[in-house]
Amino acid sequence: MNDSKLHDAAQRAFKHYELHSQPASPPSEKLFTVRTGLSTEEALSNASEILESAAVSAYDCSSRKQVLAVVQLIEMAQLLVDAALNRECPVA
């Protein structure tokens, strides 16, 4: 496939999936964020599942990498809980 056809195909795909070659807004400085529009129930349900995984994993932490994995799971759950709290109990 020549460059012109490849470019045209890519543009059609971008248009079809409403993708843009440039992001609509500048990227956040946060590495991870909670999806906009995630309901409180979804956030808390996912946080619960993540914490359950962290608890199970914590019992078998024999290396530094495993400990860091548990810490990352806990941090992800914290983001979800914070988002739910901010939505339900906003601080003025």
Backbone torsions as a table, in degrees:
resi	resn	phi	psi	omega
1	MET	NA	133.1	-179.3
2	ASN	-81.1	168.5	-174.8
3	ASP	-59.7	-38.4	-178.8
4	SER	-65.0	-44.9	179.4
5	LYS	-66.7	-38.4	178.6
6	LEU	-64.0	-44.0	178.3
7	HIS	-61.9	-45.6	179.2
8	ASP	-62.1	-41.3	179.3
9	ALA	-64.3	-41.2	179.0
10	ALA	-64.0	-42.2	179.3
11	GLN	-63.8	-38.9	177.1
12	ARG	-64.5	-39.9	178.6
13	ALA	-65.7	-43.6	177.4
14	PHE	-59.1	-44.6	-179.1
15	LYS	-65.9	-43.9	-178.3
16	HIS	-61.1	-44.3	-177.4
17	TYR	-94.7	9.6	179.8
18	GLU	54.6	40.6	176.5
19	LEU	-94.0	151.8	179.2
20	HIS	-122.8	148.2	-179.5
21	SER	-69.7	-24.1	176.6
22	GLN	-116.5	142.8	178.0
23	PRO	-62.9	147.6	-178.4
24	ALA	-66.7	-32.8	179.0
25	SER	-137.5	159.4	179.4
26	PRO	-61.1	143.6	-179.7
27	PRO	-64.9	149.0	178.3
28	SER	-71.7	153.6	176.3
29	GLU	-77.2	-12.2	178.0
30	LYS	-75.1	143.9	177.6
31	LEU	-74.4	-41.2	179.4
32	PHE	-125.9	145.5	175.6
33	THR	-137.2	162.3	176.4
34	VAL	-89.5	135.5	-178.6
35	ARG	-57.2	131.7	176.1
36	THR	-61.4	135.9	178.7
37	GLY	89.1	-1.4	178.4
38	LEU	-67.3	127.1	-178.2
39	SER	-71.2	160.1	177.9
40	THR	-59.7	-42.3	179.7
41	GLU	-61.0	-45.2	178.6
42	GLU	-63.2	-42.7	-178.6
43	ALA	-61.8	-47.2	-177.9
44	LEU	-70.9	-35.1	177.7
45	SER	-64.4	-45.5	178.4
46	ASN	-66.5	-39.4	178.0
47	ALA	-61.2	-41.6	178.8
48	SER	-61.3	-44.4	179.6
49	GLU	-65.3	-40.5	179.3
50	ILE	-64.7	-43.2	179.9
51	LEU	-66.2	-34.5	175.9
52	GLU	-63.8	-42.8	177.2
53	SER	-63.1	-41.0	179.4
54	ALA	-63.6	-41.3	-179.8
55	ALA	-63.7	-44.3	179.2
56	VAL	-63.9	-42.7	-178.8
57	SER	-67.3	-33.3	-176.3
58	ALA	-63.9	-28.9	-179.6
59	TYR	-71.0	-15.5	-176.7
60	ASP	-122.1	34.0	-178.8
61	CYS	-87.3	102.7	179.5
62	SER	-114.6	-1.4	178.8
63	SER	-137.3	163.1	179.2
64	ARG	-59.8	-40.3	-179.4
65	LYS	-62.9	-37.9	178.7
66	GLN	-68.3	-38.9	177.6
67	VAL	-63.6	-44.6	178.6
68	LEU	-63.3	-35.2	177.3
69	ALA	-63.2	-42.1	178.3
70	VAL	-64.2	-43.2	178.7
71	VAL	-60.4	-42.0	179.0
72	GLN	-64.9	-39.5	176.6
73	LEU	-60.8	-43.8	180.0
74	ILE	-64.3	-40.4	178.7
75	GLU	-64.7	-38.2	177.5
76	MET	-65.1	-42.5	178.0
77	ALA	-62.7	-39.2	178.9
78	GLN	-61.4	-40.6	176.6
79	LEU	-58.9	-43.4	-179.6
80	LEU	-66.0	-43.7	179.6
81	VAL	-65.8	-42.9	177.9
82	ASP	-60.3	-41.9	178.9
83	ALA	-62.8	-42.0	178.8
84	ALA	-64.5	-43.8	179.4
85	LEU	-64.6	-42.6	179.0
86	ASN	-62.2	-33.9	179.3
87	ARG	-75.0	-43.7	-175.2
88	GLU	-84.2	-31.9	-177.1
89	CYS	-134.0	66.5	-177.1
90	PRO	-62.6	142.3	178.0
91	VAL	-92.0	129.8	-177.3
92	ALA	-73.8	NA	NA
